[in-house]
Amino acid sequence: MRSSGQVPDAVRAAVFRALPAGYVVLGPEQIVLDATDEFLRLVGRHRADLVGRPQSEVFPPGPGSLPELCERVLAHRLPDAVPLVRHDLPHDLRHEDAPEPAERWWSLTATPVLDADGRVQAVVGGAQDVTASVLEHRRTGLTGHHAALDTSLRTALDTSLRSRVQDSREVSALADVGLRLSAARTLDDVVRVVSQGLTTLGADGSGIAVPAEDGGWRLVGSNAFDDDYRARWEHVPHDSPLPVCHSARTGERLLLPDAATADAYHPVMPAVREQSGRNAWALFPLVVGGGVLGALAVAWTQDHTCSADELELLEGFAAQCAQAVERIGSERVAEDEVRAVRRMAETLQRSLLTQPPLREGLQLATRYQPAARGAQVGGDWFDAFPTRSGGTVLVVGDVSGHDQTAAAAMSQVRNLVRGISYDGDDRPANLLARLDQAMAGLGLETLTTAVLAVLDAPVNGVAGRRLRWANAGHLPPLLRHPDGRVERLGPSGDLLLGLDPTTVRREHTVTLVPGDVLVLYTDGLVERRDGDLDDGIATVADALAAPDGVTAGAWADFLLGTLGPAGTADDTALLVVRIETDTSPDTLRSPAGDPQEIVLPADPRSVRDARRLARRCCHRSGLPDSVAETAELLTSELVTNAIVHGRSDTRVRITATPDLVHVEVSDDNDRRPLLQAPDDDALSGRGLSMLETSASRWGVDDADIGKVVWFTLDAV
């Protein structure tokens, strides 16, 4: 794949060097970047001796010299010329094949190559040897400089100079196109750049044809054509008779220099000419490595017959365009591959790091940020799940490493924790001891730190809830009290897991009251390369002393956004628990606009959890039962569709206020659903029909991966 920063390629260089004129390309510092073969012949130098050196070593500075001319062009950013100047080639600067005589007279031009912001990127210098004319006039008795030349010579020089300036502008345009195409990111960018370069030749529009995903051709026209014309020919079949499609199919160059030739080519052309307002066309295949990628179309309003030099230059434009189209296609393939890998990695992450359960009286929020941005998986994990007796297990742990190997080890440890903790009411210290023994017995050779806590189910008539925890070498949990006071739950943790399965582990107990916020985290939140770990923990504690974030999700976002993971080389796993102040559905309210999220596996049983979340959010915000029932039904339908057709985890995000409820259901399938005609006997396709009839508003949006189907229900 070509680098996106690559400057003019080999094809451009070959076209440039083969031009039958003396041109040299100079950088802004007047360093020689390249030269045509004719220029090297004129000055008697080899390319290897010239490129990379100051041009003053070829043309010494002085009045009327090429360096002085280039200085004026750099200053004014406009083409300039010196009609006649003497510059002899010293013998020590000429190789054995250098042309004689040593006395040399020149006609010089210089043209700037500007970027999109008008800055000079390069200067194209032109040199024409007029020594023979000067010596001939001297032989016939006319001596002196330009003022002494007769009218015929002066006229000849002026005519030649105008031609050379035009040639210089054309070569400058080709070089400018090559430079700017290296930054093109889309086909529209390619057409815009090429079209601007072709204005040098008087072209009145251009476009390209490239293969479309449906097997036809996608046509991208320049802004010189009106929107209706471009839309009319945006997609055409593979066998389209358009000349640009013929060139793209066959790899043949096609020239239609006038209206009569164009109309004779195919019956479709009179309509094309009328709609486009162009009479003449030149079509060039886009060829890279022997393969045809598409075609370039160049158009003129009036009849236009291309000269041989013009065709050669247009071939150069087509070669530049082909290289850019190939690079953009390669980059798109690479981006698709990256997206596929990212999708797979994120799916793996979501399968390992599931969302917390919905527990009455609790707000649970989890966040995960990997250190390796491309991997999206690592050794840190969080978990929260109910026990059979009604309690809630809370775990945050850290397996050494933050790559795929660490993630694999983490998944095994995490599953062991779930299996050991669910079926029973063992104490947290005993659970960690059993986990350590299981890791040793199963041969899991990994080191792990973890905090495992069990929050008891609420007891009628008791405001507080008991939290028991044990710490295996992990960072201390932090507890924020309703008055803003932050407590570090200690003492220090016991030995980490994976070292000694006979270690005796200690257990600690605290009572949580409504409004308390418990924070479990990994070192990515607090560790900095140049900071002390205790200082990082103190920073988190200070942040928790801020005004109450009201919800667990708000606290999680605040902590991760304020403190991590910038500047850290480790993963960050975060679990925030907030004890609700009132669990009564009639009085419990969420702040307006506070979203609730859940990630559900591709399992039909997930629909039940989605319905519960929708019902809970609506009741919390005081929405009428009729709105809650409709929201629950529509959410159920969308989640069912996502599970059946998306075949991936389904993400549900619900925002409820006293005035409305907004639900978003997203999956990894890029294919958009279609609203079908009503059919009472159909077994599928009901979801969107129900949205159409029941939702206040609904729609489908594209996501980085997959799509989002959403709806809004107004309370009134």
VOKELO-345856 format. One record per residue: z, y, x of N, C-alpha, C in turn. Coordinates in steps of 0.02 Angstrom, whole numbers, plus 50000, padded with zeros to 5 digits. Example, Ala and Ser with C-alpha at 12.3 -4.5 7.8 and 13.67 -1.06 7.14 Angstrom:
BEGIN
503904971650660503904977550615503904983550660
503544988850642503574994750684503945000250645
//
This chain:
BEGIN
500004994050043500005000050000500005006250044
499605011250026499575017250066500195021450056
500405024450109500975029050105500785035050064
501255037350022501105043149980501035049450021
501265049550084501225055550125500635055350172
500165050550166499615049850214499115055450205
498885058550260498395063850260497705060850267
497165064950268496485062350261496355055650295
496055051050258495985044150279495355043050321
495245036650339494695035050384494015036750354
493955035850287493315037350256493165044750261
493655048950247493555056150253493395058050325
493755054950372493635056550442492925054750463
492695048850439492015046750457491485051450428
491585053450364491115058050333491105064650371
491695067150386491745073650421491415073350489
491565068250528491315067850597490555066950599
490275064050546489555062850546489145068850523
489475074250500489095080050478488665082750534
488035084350520487575086650573487675094050589
488285096150601488445103050617489075103250659
489165108750695489735109250740490335112150705
490815107750686491425109950654492035107150691
492565111150692493195109050722493745110850673
494225106350662494795107550617495405109150659
495715114750643496295117250680496905117650635
497485116050662498095116950626498305124250626
498835126050588499055133050586499245135750655
499415131450702499575133650770498965133450815
498375132650785497745132350822497715126450870
498035120950849497965114650886497385110850855
496955107950898496375104450873496585097950839
496395097050775496555091050738495965086150736
495355088650734494775084350732494155088650744
493595085350757492965088950769492395084250752
491835087250730491235083250717490925081150784
490515075950780490175073650840489715079050868
489405082950822488955088350844489345093750881
489945095350858490355100350894490515097950964
490695091650970490855088851036490245089251082
489655087951053489055088351094488925095451117
489025100351071488885107251088489335109851144
489985108051141490445110751191490525106051250
490195100251248490205095751305490885092651318
491225090651264491885087751273491925081051236
492395076751259492555070551224493115071851174
493105068151117493615069151066494315067851093
494405062851134495065061251162495325066851206
494865070851235495085076451278495235082651238
495065082551173495095088651133495665088451082
495725082951045496215082550990496925082951017
497315087150985498005088151005498115093651055
497585097051076497635102351127497475109051095
497715114651123497545121351096496805122651102
496535125951050495815127251052495635132251106
496135136051132495985140751185495725137251248
495855130751253495595126951310494855125351301
494595126251239493885125251226493525131951225
493805136651187493545143451184494105148151207
494095150551269494625155051293494685161151248
495305163651237495385169451193495075175651223
494895180251178494595186551199494225189651141
493975195651149493615199051094493025194951070
493005193951004492455190150975492495182750983
493045180151011493105172951024493315169250961
493245162550963493465158450907494215158950896
494635159050949495355160050937495515166550901
495175172050921495295178350887495065178050814
494495174850803494245174050735494735170150692
495005164750720495485160650682496125164450668
496335168650716496925172750704496825177350643
496235180250636496105184550578496115180450513
495835174350516495835170150457496535168150437
496955166450487497655164750473498035170550443
497875176650465498225182550441498015184550371
497355184050357497085186550293496945180950243
496935174750266496805168950223496135169350188
495635172250223494965172950196494465170650249
493875168150229493365166350279493135172350319
492945171250380492725176650425492195173850471
491835178450507491285176150550491185181150607
490905178750662490675182750718489935181050728
489475185750712488765183950714488525181850783
488775184950837488515183350902489035184850955
489165180050998489645180951053489445176351110
489525178851171489365174751229489995171051252
489925164651262490465160651292490145155151333
490215155651398489925150751443490405144951452
490125139151463490525133151473490615132051548
491225132951574491335131651646491165124451663
490925123451724490715116751745491295111751744
491905114151759492455109451763492705107351694
492455110551641492655108551573492095104651538
491555103351575490995099951544490905093151575
490775087951532490635081451561489905081051582
489725075551611489065075051642488495075451592
488635074151527488105074451477488065081151442
488465086051465488475092551432487795095951437
487555099051383486895102351386486905108451431
486345109851462486235115851503485875120951459
485875127351476486175130251536486915131851527
487235134351582487945136151579488045142251536
487555146951535487615152951493487495150951421
487975152651377487925150451307488085156251260
487695156651204487795161651152487925157951086
488395160751045488635157150986488645161650925
488555158550867488705161550802489285157550773
489855160950758490485157550741490695159150669
490995154150635491295155150569491985151850569
492405154150524493065151050515493255151650441
493485146150413493665145850342494355142750334
494815145850297495485143050289495495137450237
495935132550246496085127350197496775128950170
496805130750106497435133050075497735127550033
498415127450030498755122849984498825126049916
499175122649871499235125149802499605131849798
500015133249848500395139549849500055144949890
499435143749913499065148749950499225149050024
499615144150049499755144050121499195140550158
499065142950220498535140050260498785133450290
498445127950273498615121450302498195119950363
497595122450364497145121250420496595126450418
496225126950474495645131350479495055127150502
494485127750466493875124350487493445129450524
493355128350589492945132850629492245129950638
491745134250634491055132150642490735135650702
490345132050740490015134950799489275132950797
488835138050800488115136850804487855139750870
487525135550908487255137650973486595141450962
486585148050977485975152150970485725154351039
485905150651091485725152451159484965152851167
484605148051139483875147851147483555154151121
483785156751063483495162851035483635168851080
484255169151105484435174851147484015174751212
483965168951243483585168551306482845169851296
482585167751238481885169051224481745176451217
482195180051182482105187151176482215190751242
482655188051284482745190951350482105189951392
481795184051385481185182751424480625187351404
480625189451339480095193851316480275201151324
480855202551357481015209451373481555212451330
481835208751283482385211251242483035208751270
483455213251296484085211351327484665214651291
485255212851310485855215851281486165211351229
486645214051197487005210251147486665210751079
487055209851029486775209450961486385215750942
486615221550964486275227750947485575228150975
485435224451030484775224651062484305219451033
484535215050991484105209950962483635213150912
483045210550908482565213450861482745211350790
482395214350743482545213250672482465206050652
481965202550678481855195650658482425191150681
482665192250742483225188150766483845189750726
483955196250714484555198150676484535195050606
483945195250575483875192350508483995184750510
483715181650562483815174450568484545172650577
484885176550619485595175150630485995176250566
485855181650530486225183050468486115177550417
485485175250411485335169850364485695163450385
485655161950449485995156050474486745156650463
487015162550475487735163550467487955162350395
487565165050347487745163950277487735156450261
487235152950287487205145750275487795142250307
487975144350367488525141050402489195142450367
489285148450342489895149950305489935145550243
489355144750208489365140450149489515133250168
489195130850222489345124050246490075123350263
490345128450296491055128250316491505127950255
491315131750203491725131450142491695124550110
491105121450112491045114750083491465109650121
491435109950187491835105350227492575106850217
492735113350213493425115150200493665112450133
493225112750083493405110050017493545102550022
493125098950059493215091750066493875090250101
494025094050155494655092950190495245094650145
495175100150106495715102150062495845096850008
495305093949982495385088649931495755082749961
495575080750023495915075150054496655076350063
496825082550084497535084050094497915084050028
497615087049976497975087649913497995081049874
497485076849884497495070449850498055066049875
498275067049937498815063049963499465064149925
499515069849889500115071249850500015069749776
499415067549756499285066149685499695060149662
499985060549603500395055149577500115051949514
499645055349482499345052749421498595053649424
498235050249379497515051049376497325058149355
497725061249314497595068349296497645072749358
498125071249402498175075049465497535074149506
497285068049510496685066649549496095070749523
495995070549457495425074049427495495081649438
496105084249431496205091449440496035093549512
496265089649561496145091449631495395090949647
495075085449627494365084549641493955089849606
494125091449544493755096549507493785103249542
494375105049567494435111449603494015111449666
493985105749701493575105449761492835105849746
492625102949689491915102749672491645109549649
492085114249634491845120949615491465124049674
491605121849735491245124349794490505122949787
490335117349756489635115449746489345118149681
489735122149646489505124949584489545120249525
489925114649533489995109949478490395113049422
490235111049360490555113949301490995109049265
491225103949299491675099049268491615092349303
492145088449297492135081749328492615077349290
492595070849306493045066049275492975059449310
493425054849293493405048149321493465043049265
493195037249278493275031449233493625025949272
494165023349244494535017849275494675012549222
494775006349243494905001049194495525002449152
495475001149087496045001849041496364995049031
496974995049006497344988748997497014984248946
496644987048899496324982948846495654980148868
495464981148931494824978548955494264983548953
494364989248921493854994448919493934999248977
493745005448965493795010649016494215016348991
494615018949035494985025149022494625030849057
494435036049020494085041749048494555047649051
494615050549110495045056349121494595062149142
494535067249099494105072949113494505078949136
494175083349173494495089349197494585094349140
494985099449154495115104649104494495108849089
493955107949128493345111649113493055109549046
493205103449023492995101048957493535102648907
493345103948845493845105648795494225099348773
494795100548739495235095048721494905090148674
494495092548627494165088148579493695083348615
493325085948663492855081648700493225076348740
493765078348774494135073548813494465068248769
494725070348711495025065448666494505060648637
493895063248624493365059048595493175053348641
493185054448706492965049448754493535046948798
494145047248774494715045248816494715037748829
494545033648779494515026348787493855023948758
493495020048798492855017348775492825009948794
492405005948759492344998848775492054997648845
492144991548869491894989948936491134990448940
490784989048885490054989348885489784996148862
490195001248865489985007948844489355010148882
488885013348847488265015548881488345021948921
488925024948921489015031148959488835030049032
488505034849063488295033949133488885032549180
489455035749168490025034649213490275027449207
490235024449148490435017449140489935012849173
489295014649169488785010549204488915010549279
489065016349307489205016749379489835012749396
490345013049353490965009349366490865001849361
490414999649315490284992449307489864989649364
489354993449384488854990749431488954992949503
489344998249514489415000849582488815004749605
488385006949559487785010549577487875018149569
487565021849613487535029149605486995030749554
487125035649511486655037349457486585044849454
485975047349456485845054549455485435056449394
485695061149355485345063649295485295071249304
484765073649339484745080649360484585085749306
484345083449248484155088249197484235085049128
484145089249077484255087049008483765081448989
483145082149011482645077148993482825070349023
483025070249086483215063949118483835060949085
484315065249068484915062849036484765059748968
484345063248928484185060648861483795054248864
483385053548916482995047448923483415041548946
483995042948974484415037448999484665033048943
484915036148889485175032248833485225036848772
485135034148712485175038348651485845041848641
486375039548675487015042748666487055049448702
486605050648751486675056448794486555063148760
486085063748712486035070248678486685072548647
487055067848616487695069648586488205071548640
488185067848696488645069448751488495076348779
487855077848787487675084548814487895090048766
487785088848701487965094048652488715095048650
489095089548651489825090148647490125093048712
489835091248768490125093448832489855100048855
489245101948832488935108048856488655107348926
488535101148950488275100049017487605096449013
487125098649055486455095849055486345090849112
486665091949170486535087849229487165084049248
487055077849272487615073549290487455069649354
487975068549393487915064149452488525059449450
488385052949454488905047849447488955043849512
489575043049536489685039549599490235034249590
490095028049612490615022849607491195024449653
491795022549632492395023149674492505016349708
492365016149772492355009849809492895009949863
493305004649865493795003749918493774996449939
493664995250004493664988450029493144983949997
492584986649977492054982749946492144981649871
492714983749843492824983049771492734989649736
492474989449674492354995449634492954996549589
493285002249596493885003949557493725007949495
493125010749490492945015149435492355019349457
492315025449429491755029849446491965037149439
491635041349478491735048649476491125051749443
491235056149394490695059749361490735067149380
490175070049400490125077149416489595080149369
489745085849339489305088749288489145096049303
488545098149282488335105049288488075107449220
488205113749204487975116549141487215116949139
486905119249194486185119849198485895113849236
485235113149233484905107849271485085108649345
485185103049378485415103349448485175097249486
484765098449536484535093049580484915093449645
485255088249662485685088149722485245087149784
485375091149835485055090249900485365084249936
485045082249990485305076550029485995078250057
486085084450083486735086350109487265086550054
487055088849995487525089249939487745082249918
487265077549915487435070749897487915067649948
487805069150011488255066550063488965069150053
489005075550036489665078450025489985075649962
489595074649909489865071649848490105064549860
489755060949902489985054249921490665054649955
490755059849995491405060950026491955062149975
491795066349924492285067449871492445060949835
491935056849821492045050549786492475045849828
492355045749895492755041449938493485043649938
493605050249940494295052849937494615050949871
494235051849817494485050349750494665042949744
494235038549771494355031349768494995029449804
495115032449862495725030849899496345032949859
496305038749827496875041049787496995036549727
496455034549693496525030149634496825023449655
496595020849712496875014449735497615015149752
497805020649786498505021649803498935022249741
498705026149692499105027149631499175020449594
498645016449592498695009949561499185005449596
499165005549663499635001449701500355003749690
500445010349688501115012849676501365010949607
500915011049558501115009149490501325001849487
500934997449522501124990349524501804989549556
501904993249612502554992749646503114995249602
502995000749565503505003349520503654998349464
503134995049439503244989949387503664984249414
503524982349477503914976949507504644979149517
504744985349538505424987849546505784987949480
505434990149427505744990349361505934983249338
505484978449352505634971549332506244968949369
506274970249434506864968049473507484971549448
507424978049435508004981749410508234979049343
507744977449300507914974749234508284968149242
508044963849286508364957449297509064958449325
509134963149374509784964249405510274967249355
510034971949313510484974949265510684969949211
510214965549193510394960349145510934955749174
510864954149239511374950149272512034953749273
512014960249287512634964149289512964964049220
512574965249168512874965449101513154958749080
512814953349104513084946749087513734945249123
513824948249182514444947149220514994951949199
514794957949178515284963249162515204965049089
515474960949046515394961948974515824967748951
515634970448893516014975848863516674973148835
517194977348833517844975148807517814973748733
518284969748708518284968148637518544974048596
518394973848531518684978748485519374976348464
519894980248481520584978248467520914983848429
521164982348370521504987448330522104990248369
522154996948367522705000248402522565001648475
521994999348501521835000448571521145003748577
521095008148626520445010648648520325007848718
519785004148726519615001148790518945003848814
518915006048876518295008548905518215005748975
517605003748991517465001049058516865004649087
516865005349153516305008249189516215004449255
515585004049277515435000649340514895004549377
515005005949441514505009249483514455005549549
513875002149561513814998449624513685003049683
513885000749742513745004549803513005004249820
512684998349812511984997449827511584999249764
511275005249764510945007649703510395003049679
510034999949726509474995749706509694989049677
510284986749697510494979949677510784979749607
511184984849589511514985149524512014979549512
512214975949564512734970949559513164971349621
513764968649617514214968849675514814964549664
515324965449708515904961049706516474963549663
516454969749639516984972449597516864970249525
517404969249488517314967549418517904969949376
517774970449312518294971749262518214966649207
518734965649168518684961249111519244962849063
519114961849000519624962548947519424957848891
519894953648872519734948748820520374946648784
520314944548721520904942648683521124935548700
521764934448694522034927648701522084924548631
522184918048630522224914648565522824916748525
523334919148559523954921248524523924928448500
523394932148515523334939048491523444944348543
523634942548604523694947448657523024949248686
523034953748735522424956048769522524955548844
522074951948877522094951348950521664956848980
521944960349029521594965649065521564963849139
520964964049168520874962149238520404966949272
520584968849333520124972349378520204969049446
519644967249477519674963749541519124965849588
519184963649650518714965549702518614959649750
518024956549746517834951349794517534954849855
517714952749915517474956049975516714956049977
516424961949992515694962849993515454966449932
514844969049937514534972249879513784971049879
513614964549874512924962549870512864956549823
512284953249824512184947649778512654941849792
512814940749856513284935349873513974936749844
514194943049851514834945049822514824944349747
514264946149716514204945649643514254938449620
513944933849658513984926749640514694924149644
515054926049698515754923949705516184927149650
516034933549635516414936949583516334933449516
515724931349500515614928149435516024921749429
516094917949484516484911849481517234913349472
517474918249509518184920149503518324922749433
517874926949409517974929949342517994924549288
517544919749292517544914349242518164910049246
518424909049308519054905349315519624909049280
519644915649289520174919649257520134918749182
519544919149154519464918549082519694911649058
519474906449093519654899649072520404898349077
520714900849129521434899749139521844903749090
521624909849073522044914549035521984913948960
521414911648935521304911948863521754907148824
521744900948845522044895648805522774894748823
523194899448805523914898948819524234905648825
524874905648835525254911848841525634912048906
525304909848960525644909849025525754917049049
526234917749093526414924349120525884926449171
525764933049179525264935449227525364932849298
526004932549322526124930049390525904922749396
526044918849344525844911849346525084911049341
524764915549302524044915349297523714916549365
523964921449402523684922849468523814917049516
524394914049512524544908349555524084902549539
523964901249476523514895849457522794897349479
522604903849474521944905849496521864904549571
522364906349611522344905349683522264897849699
522644893749663522604886549675521924883749655
521644886249599520994883849577520454885849627
520484891849653519994894049703520014889549764
520614887849787520674883449845520424876449829
520604873849771520414867049753519664866349742
519334871549718518624871349704518204873549764
518534875449818518164877249878517834884049876
518114888749837517844895649836518124899449897
517744899449950517984902550012517824910050010
518234913549973518144920749968518834924049962
518874930249984519494934149978519424939049921
519944939349880519904943349819520564946849807
520524953249788521114956749762521034957449687
521594957749651521544958349578522214960749550
522154964349495522724965849452522584962349385
523054958149363522984954649299523564956649255
523414959349196523924961649150523814958449082
524364957549046524334955048977524694960148933
524324962848884524604967548836524754963748772
525384963648753525584959748694525294962748631
525224958448581525004960848515525534965448486
525354970248443525854974748414526324970948367
526934973248364527454970348321527604975348266
527604973048204527734977448147528404980948156
528394987548145529004991448149529184993548220
528814991348271528954993148341528384997548366
528535003548389528015008148411527715006048477
528125003648524527885002048590527584995048594
527204993948648526904987348660527044985448732
527244979148742527434976848809526814975248851
526824977848912526304976348961526624972749020
526374966749035526604963049093526014962449142
526154963249206525604962849255525854960049321
525364957549359525474955149427524904957749470
525074959149533524594962449577524484958149640
523864955949651523704951949710523324956249760
523704960249797523424964349851522964969849828
523004971849765522544976849738522874983649735
522484988749719522734995549711523194995949651
523705000249653524195000549598523895003549535
524045000749476523825003849414524155010749406
523835015149369524105021749355524205022349280
524775025249261524955026049191525075033349176
524665036049130524755043049109525145043149043
525695046649043526115047248983525855052948940
526035053048876525785058148831525935065348853
526485066248891526665072948914526275075048977
525815070849001525415072549060525705069949125
526295067049123526585064249184526225057849202
526075056949267525705051049290526155046849335
526175040449320526615035749356526195030549392
526365029349455526035024049494526445017649483
526135012549452526485006449437526535002049499
527125000949522527234997049583527754991649569
528044988649620527934990249691527264987649717
527164987949783526534985949813526354978849792
525704977349794525464970949773525644965249821
525644959249794525764953249834525134951649875
525164945949909524604943649951523974942749909
523404944849938522784944049902522604936749892
522144935449846521934928549830521474925849884
521524919249896521084916049943521374914850012
522004916850023522324915850088522824910050087
523294910250039523824905250037523974903549964
523724897949939523824896249868524544894649850
524994894249900525704892749885526114899149878
525784904949885526154911349882526504912149815
527134914449818527524915949758527344923049735
527164923849673526934930349648527444933249599
527494939849603527974943449561527644946449499
528054947349448527814950149385528214956349368
527874961249336528184967649318528054969049244
528484973049215528444974449143528544981849131
528174984649084528254991449061528064991748987
528364996348951528204997248880527735003148873
527175001948838526695007148826526785009848755
526775016448749526875019648684526225023148664
526145024948600525545028348578525415034648620
524785035448642524595041048684524575039348758
524895033748778524875031648848524155029748867
523985031248931523325029448958523445025349022
523205019149023523265014749081522595014449116
522595015349183521985015449222522015010049276
521555005249272521465000249324520795001649358
520755001049424520175003349461520104999549527
519525000349558519424997549625519345003149675
519315001349740519365006449792518775011149795
518205009549761517655014349761517835020949729
518345020949685518545027149652518965031549698
519325028549744519815032449783519675032549857
519255028049882519165027649954518595032149977
518725035950031518225040150062518215038750136
517625039750167517555037950237518045041850281
518175048050264518595052150307519285053450275
519475049650224520105050950190520565045050190
521205046350178521715041250174521715038350103
521845031650098521835028350033522375031149987
522975032450014523515035349972523325042249946
522975046049989522745052649966522245051949908
521815046849912521345045749858521685043849793
522205039649797522575037749737522925043849708
523205048049752523535054149729523035058849694
522405058949719521895063049687521745060749617
521715054049607521605051349540522195053149495
522805052549521523395054249482523375061649461
523175065949507523135073049490522615074249436
522055070649440521545071449389521795069149321
522185063749319522455061349256522955066149225
523235070649265523715075449239523375081049200
522715081049199522345086149161522475085249087
522255090049046522355089348973522075082848947
522395080148895522235073548869521495073148851
521155067948876520455066848860520345063948791
520885062448754520885060148684520655052948678
520125050948712519885044048706519845040848774
519845034148774519785030448836519105031648868
518575032048827517915033248854517855040048888
518175045148857518155051748887518515051848954
519085048348959519445047849022519035044249075
518705038749055518305034949103517735039149131
517385042649087516835046949110517085052649154
517655055449135517935060949174518115058649245
518455052949250518675050549316518075048649359
517595045049331517025042849371516585048849390
516495053449343516085059249358516405064049406
517075064549406517425069249449517575066449517
517755060049521518025057249583517565052349618
517115049349585516715044149618516035043649587
515585040049621515685036449683515405040049743
515265046749739514955050249794515375049649857
515045048349913515395048149977515725041549992
515655036549949515965030149962515435024849973
515615019750014515145014250028515335008049988
515795008649940516025002849903515885003649829
515894997949793515794998049721516385001249686
516265003149624516795006049583516815002449515
517364999249500517484996249435518084999849404
518025001549340518535005649308518675002849238
519325002049222519534999749156520085004549132
519955007849076520425012649048520645010148979
521305010148968521605007948905522015013748877
521905015548815522305020748783522615017848720
523275018648714523625016348654523525021548600
523235019448544523095024248491523725026648458
523685032848435524285035948405524395033648334
523865031248300523935028948231523385023948217
523565018048197523065012848185522875012148112
523105016648070522935016247999522215018547988
521795014547956521105016647945521045022947903
521555024247861521515030047817521665036547854
522045036147909522245042247944521945042948014
521685037448041521435037548109520765041148111
520695045948155520075049748161519865050148233
519215049848246518945050848313518705058048319
518715060848378518445067648387517715067848368
517485073448341516795074148321516335072948380
515845068548369515355067348420515555062548475
516155059648473516365054948525516015048248514
515575046148560515195039948548515595033748565
515455028448529515745021848543515165017248562
515255013348615514715009148640514945001948647
514474997348640514614990348651513964986948673
514004982248720513434978348742513534971248717
513044968748681513094962348648512604957348677
512804951148688512334946148714511824944148661
511274941148683510744938948638510964932748600
511434933748554511734928348516511824930748445
511604926748395511664928948325512374930948306
512874928148340513564929948324513724937148343
513304940248384513414947248404513344952048345
512974950048294512874954348237513544956048205
514004951248204514664952348174515034957948211
515014958048277515354963248315515034970048304
514364970148296514024976548284514224979348216
514284975048165514494977348099515204979948100
515634976548137516334978848142516374985748175
515964986748228515984993148262515734998748216
515194997448179514945002548133515455004248079
515764999048051516275000247999516865004048027
517085002248086517665005448116517525012848131
516935014248160516765021248177516725025548114
516435022848061516375026747999517055028147968
517495023147966518155024047937518565028947979
518505028548045518875033048088518695040348076
518065041648060517845048448050517895050747978
518165046547935518275048447865517645048747823
517135045047843516515044947803516625040847739
516265042447687516335038747624516155031347633
516445027147590516315019947594515565018447585
515225022347543514515021047532514115022047597
514295027247635513955028447698514115022947748
514755020947749514965015647796514605009147781
514545007447717514215001247699513475001347719
513145007047707512435007647726512355007247801
512785010747838512755010647911512855003647937
513325000147907513464993247929512864988747916
512534989547859511954985547842511364986947889
511224993447900510654995247943510774993248015
511384994048039511554991948107511454984448114
511664980748064511584973448065510844971648070
510414974948032509704973448033509404974948102
509574980748131509284982648196509514978048251
510154976148250510404971648302510074964748295
509984962448233509654956048222508944956248250
508574961748236507894962348263507894962448339
508384965948369508414966348442508544959548473
508984955648442509144949048468508544944348461
508204944648403507644940048390507034941848432
506874948348436506254950448468506364953048539
506934956048553507054958748620507234953548670
507584948248648507784942648691508154945148753
508584950048744508994952648799509654954948769
510104957148813510704960248788510514966248745
510914967448694510794973048648511354978148657
511154984448666511644989848675511684993948611
512284994648584512394998348523512825004448539
512605010248518512965016548529513025020148462
513635021548442513755024548376514155030948384
513915036248355514265042648353514385044448280
515015045148262515195046648193515615053048190
515455057348144515845063448130515975063548054
516385068048030516485068447957515845069947918
515315072147953514705074047918514145068947922
514165064647973513605059947982513805054348029
513385049148030513445043748079512765042648109
512745042348176512115041348213512175034948253
511705030348244511725023748275511095022748318
511195020448380510645018848425510705011448446
510175007748439510155000748459509584999948509
509734997848569509224997248621509204990248650
508604988348672508504981848705507994982748760
507844977448797507404977848855506674976848840
506494975748777505804974548758505434981148748
504894982348787504524988548782504114989148718
503994983548685503564983548626503904986948567
503554991848539503834995648483503754991848417
504254992148373504194988948308503714992948263
503404989448216502924992648170503194992348099
503114997848064503304998247994502774994647953
502964989247919502484985247882502494987047808
501954985047775501914986147703502464982147667
502754984747613503284981147577503044974347554
503464969247564503304962447542503964958847528
504114957947464504754955047444504814947847468
504254944347481504284937347501504314936547577
504234942047614504214941447688504914939847714
504924935647766505554933847797505734938347855
505274942747876505404947347931505094954047915
505234958947957504954965647948505334969947899
505934967547877506314971347827506694977247858
506874976647923507314981547954507054988547950
506424989647972506144996347971506024998747899
505854994247854505774996247784506424998747756
506974995547774507634997847751507805004547782
507625005547845507745012147876507355017547839
506735015947823506305020847790506585023047723
506895018347687507135019947619507865022247618
508265020347669508985021647665509235026947714
508915027647773509165032247824508955039347809
509375044147829509185051147823508615052747872
508675050047932508165050847984508175044548027
507595042748056507575037048101506975037748148
506975033948202506425034348249506495029048303
505985028848347505975024248404505815028248466
506235027748517506135031448580506045026548637
505645028548686505575024648747506185025648792
506375020448828506925020848876506645018948945
507045020048997506835018049064506655010649065
507055006749030506904999649020506954998248945
506394996148915506404994448844506345000448798
506685000048742506625005148689507295006248655
507335011548615507925013148575507705014448504
507965010648456507845011848385508475015148357
508395020748324508985024548301508905026748228
509485028248198509475031148131510095035548123
510045040148075510585044648058510695044547983
511325044047963511505044447892511945050647882
511725055047838512135060847821512645059047768
513215062447771513765060847724513605063347654
513175068347649513005071047582512265070447571
//
